[in-house]
Amino acid sequence: MTADNGLNRDRGRASTARIYNYLLGGKDNYEADREAAEEIIRSAPDAPAVARENLRFAGRAASWAVAAHGIKRVVDIGVGISHGVPIPSVETCVHNVAPGARVVAFDHDEVVLAHARACRPGYGGVLHGDVTDLDGIFDHPAAGLIDTNRPMVVVLAAVLHFIGDATAVMDGLRERLAPGSVVVLSHATSTDTSEDRVGGMTKAYEGASSPINFRSEGEIRALALGWDIVTPPGLVDVQLWSVDGSYRGELYETVRVVGMAAVLPGRQQGQGHMPGGAR
Ligand SMILES: C[S@@+](CC[C@H](N)C(=O)[O-])C[C@H]1O[C@@H](n2cnc3c(N)ncnc32)[C@H](O)[C@@H]1O
């Protein structure tokens, strides 16, 4: 662990954020995290490569969404610990295409928040929030940062598979966000992956801060009911996600994470797609 910022607790229990950090090749993890991550890798040797592709997807899709829709507000929920990993973060990718955009980070893990505050200056706010409590996020005392009357981009990268009722989260976002908002989502899928591998990875997370729920592609697609999934590319392996087909990473069969961007419909014609424009 390089910097625990005084939050040196819970060492004995693996956390989803620090397991992910280990899979990414980061140094901000403890023995319990490394043991769980190694158990995941025994079931799915491609897990580190897919974790890195997931992080690339998050930045690529979020920056596409702000550029293509002219949105200047991004809420990144479940931000993880990825500083020091040589892959551009969500906030860096967003600022590359929209330097004035405000990116606000939420996580339910105080250790993640401490790292983000210390090491990710690109965030325009790092706040405690649980994705299962959307009122707590969008009515946060620092909510001046978040104007739900205007379209925003919400990033849910590799988070909803840690949530039992992911449908309730998406329904809640649909009720709260302005039309024209975009959700960028990635999720571990059981589709086209052997039951043994899925079972092994699920078991590895059992003692961690949250269990993992692998869902089928059909179940993940259904999370976007009431949203318009951006097609192409639709819901695809994260390493195949790009709107213009310009990005194509290697596919892996031992573990799959799929991603999509989905737009909340309901805007008047002519209001959408303002490339590079501010709202
Ligand atoms: C696998 S990491 C993904 C990090 C980042 N989004 C990415 O894709 O690179 C999952 C993150 O979600 C956070 N998380 C898990 N459950 C959460 C919840 N209920 N509310 C908010 N954050 C949560 C964890 O603390 C962790 O930081």
The ligand as a Gaussian input file, in Angstrom:
#p B3LYP/6-31G(d) Opt

LIG

0 1
 C      -14.204000      -2.578000      -9.668000
 S      -14.092000      -0.967000      -9.007000
 C      -14.422000       0.003000     -10.482000
 C      -13.697000       1.327000     -10.475000
 C      -13.936000       2.214000     -11.687000
 N      -15.328000       2.556000     -11.843000
 C      -13.427000       1.569000     -12.952000
 O      -14.227000       0.952000     -13.666000
 O      -12.231000       1.677000     -13.225000
 C      -15.643000      -0.840000      -8.150000
 C      -15.797000       0.424000      -7.325000
 O      -17.166000       0.558000      -6.949000
 C      -17.236000       0.910000      -5.587000
 N      -18.531000       0.445000      -5.084000
 C      -18.945000      -0.828000      -4.872000
 N      -20.199000      -0.838000      -4.400000
 C      -20.594000       0.460000      -4.311000
 C      -21.796000       1.107000      -3.891000
 N      -22.826000       0.398000      -3.421000
 N      -21.872000       2.452000      -3.961000
 C      -20.796000       3.181000      -4.397000
 N      -19.633000       2.628000      -4.793000
 C      -19.534000       1.287000      -4.755000
 C      -16.047000       0.237000      -4.941000
 O      -15.693000       0.838000      -3.723000
 C      -14.996000       0.435000      -6.034000
 O      -14.352000       1.672000      -5.877000

